[in-house]
Amino acid sequence: MLLVVGAFVVAFVLLLYMISPLMSPKPLKLNGAHVVVTGGSSGIGKCIAMECYKQGAFITLVARDESKLVQAKKEVEKCAINDKQVVLCISVDVSKDYGQVESVIKQAQEKLGPVDMLVNCAGTSLSGKFEEMEVDCFKRLMEVNYLGSVYPTRAVVTTMKERRMGRIMFVSSQAGQIGLFGYTAYSPSKFALRGLAESLQMEMKPYNIYVTVAYPPDTDTPGFAEENKSKPLETRLISETSGVCQPEQVAKIVVKDAILTMSLFRTIALFYLGSFDSIIRRCMIQREQSKGADKSE
């Protein structure tokens, strides 16, 4: 009996995966699109910007370090496929002041047009045993890794909803799926992104805005090298079991997922959340009809 049930579940999941292209939105064309990448001065963020630029996008790089931004801009510009493309650099801490973040996003939209895709890649990592870490580390990681994604997202959604289109990508981590030794401060800040993304997707889907989350493994970036300097032995040994990816590889996958918004997880979610989506869409229609009635009176 268990074998029959198991076979049915596998067959059902495969069926969903096969028909997922019919349920997924049209792929986002990056040629001419405005892509904002936070944490874009180095590592995965910079490589994502380069990958999008290779496909004809206009890029806004957002990060704290102005000198690194200038260097990243030069590297991204080498990936141009036409002479109309532009790379804009904005120096701001996306985790500190929402007003500042909103202001710089507005500036970027005035120069390069409305944001078609936002990639939230700003983040940092600290590892250590729970009782040995400074209490402020927990606060700081939640600010950078969670609020540092909330603020830019909040700054772009209004325009995306008005245009009835957009993509939002959150770059989490494998440690955002599985809690690990030494990551009692880091893992929760990355787990939080999944909760945000899933809830936000339910709100945004009626407006043709799609949200995705990337969970990259250990990646050869300056941040990873810095983190390794203070990793507890147990954390380092666990990390070594999975190897290290190159940021260029990760970027290709992240960009592909963002523009296609199609994965096995999303396909299954479409089935389970279908009834919720219909409720949300019905409520949205009712609100719009009510607004229309109020205006006509």
Stockholm file with secondary structure:
# STOCKHOLM 1.0

chainA/1-297         MLLVVGAFVVAFVLLLYMISPLMSPKPLKLNGAHVVVTGGSSGIGKCIAMECYKQGAFITLVARDESKLVQAKKEVEKCAINDKQVVLCISVDVSKDYGQVESVIKQAQEKLGPVDMLVNCAGTSLSGKFEEMEVDCFKRLMEVNYLGSVYPTRAVVTTMKERRMGRIMFVSSQAGQIGLFGYTAYSPSKFALRGLAESLQMEMKPYNIYVTVAYPPDTDTPGFAEENKSKPLETRLISETSGVCQPEQVAKIVVKDAILTMSLFRTIALFYLGSFDSIIRRCMIQREQSKGADKSE
#=GR chainA/1-297 SS CHHHHHHHHHHHHHHHHHHHHHHSCCCCCCTTCEEEEETTTSHHHHHHHHHHHHTTCEEEEEESCHHHHHHHHHHHHTTCSSTTCCEEEEECCTTTCHHHHHHHHHHHHHHHCSCSEEEECCCCCCCBCGGGSCHHHHHHHHIIIIIHHHHHHHHHHHHHHHHTCEEEEEECCGGGTSCCTTBTTHHHHHHHHHHHHHHHHHHHGGGTEEEEEECCCSBCSHHHHHHHTTCCHHHHHHHHTTCCBCHHHHHHHHHHHHHHCCCHHHHHHHHHTHHHHHHHHHHHHHHHHHHHHHHHC
#=GC SS_cons         CHHHHHHHHHHHHHHHHHHHHHHSCCCCCCTTCEEEEETTTSHHHHHHHHHHHHTTCEEEEEESCHHHHHHHHHHHHTTCSSTTCCEEEEECCTTTCHHHHHHHHHHHHHHHCSCSEEEECCCCCCCBCGGGSCHHHHHHHHIIIIIHHHHHHHHHHHHHHHHTCEEEEEECCGGGTSCCTTBTTHHHHHHHHHHHHHHHHHHHGGGTEEEEEECCCSBCSHHHHHHHTTCCHHHHHHHHTTCCBCHHHHHHHHHHHHHHCCCHHHHHHHHHTHHHHHHHHHHHHHHHHHHHHHHHC
//
